[in-house]
Amino acid sequence: MSEPTTKIDNARYIVTMDPSRRIIADGSIVIIGSRISQVGKADELANVSADTVIDAAGMVVTPGFVNGHMHISYAHAVRGLFPDHLGNAYLPNVFLLQGAMTEEEEYSTSLLAITELLKYGTTTFIDPGTTTYLDACLDAYRIAGCRIIVGRNVQDQPNPLNLPVLDTDEAIRMSEEAVDRYNGALDGMVSVWTMPFTAEFCSPQLLEATHAIAESRNTRTTLHYNNGARWIQRCADDHGCSPTEYLDRLGALTPRMTLSHCLGISEDEARLISERDAAVAMCPTAAVKGGAGMTQSALLPELLEYGARVGLGTDAGNNSNLLETLRSVYLAAVLYKDGRRDVHAIPAETALELGTIRGAAALGMDDIIGSLEPGKAADLVLFDTRRSEWAALHNPVNSLVYNADGRSVDTVIVNGRVVVRQSRPLFVDEPELVADVQQKGNALIQRVGVDFSTPWPVV
Ligand SMILES: [Zn+2]
């Protein structure tokens, strides 16, 4: 039996993100099975027929967006619970709630987060280790049809975050088991990486071992890299070097590493990250909400200048309150212009690259996703430009980065499968799921006893 074919026909613009960054006006895309087979002018492809034809008149087509760091397994059930000013008291509360979640709660919460991600155009994303019930959640990934990277969060050092302190051997075994069991699941739509939580809360042995596992299984590794004064000082005192040099000495700063957040590094460290071809997933949405001083503490322009592979994340639906990659794209484009008083900083084109092709490269996946080219996976998004926020349209990149957002996403295709059509997810009853997660969130908060009153009276 031959593979099903789909044609995206007559798009207003196709923003290909291919090596020459072509933007095709009046374009069409042909998909065979899970792969793109042709991308070109609509009139040149007029004779190509397909089993399914999607009329893309008035649409801007982009590659599916790539979110290199966010947590889908717990945050949605308790989203918006925490006041802004918690500071260091924030994460211990988060992990208290997360640690108490049941399998059913995690499943529904994950599915809701995935629904939000797909609806607003993010087709590939990393949940960096906070999913406990991978077996159950695999079902959510299958239903939704997303491209996802998961793993086991491990740490073996005492920490103030309420994260369980694992025995080192046990942490290594858990990391190995997750990779061996789930990497490549669902026809390759699920990748599993090793995911030590931070360098600060993991022993050198665990950091070395988790990197070695990634190497031996030909997969990757990621950790939270949000270096505060305490950790920077400890590296200086105990190892006589910076946190990045410390990782390098352990053999963990390699092309297989994706550093999440990447806050609190020096220019020398940015150079070292680039030299080692390690990758970075920055989360502007979380940084600005957390008061991180992003334009000073996150050296995005410098990392790009030195040639590092950089992509974007959003972090969890609690520390940023959203998962929309396009908002991170917007922030990357505007923050540095403001903070550095330089309109040349992070042009709109670069920002869009960060959310697509550069983001894919930061996950070691740019041979599969991140651009619309023959041979690549058919992960793409159709934005409906017949909406007020898209008018008037003269430069699709400027419009995408500065004035549009996920609200205008009409259709989303992942690996050749249509998962969102006319802005509605096809794999789930969204209002029912929202109500279910609200109920589960209420129950979880009550059970754990973590709650915060609202500053304004709810009467
Ligand atoms: Zn995180």
Residues whose N, C-alpha, C, O or C-beta is under 5 A from the ligand:
A	BS01	ZN	D315
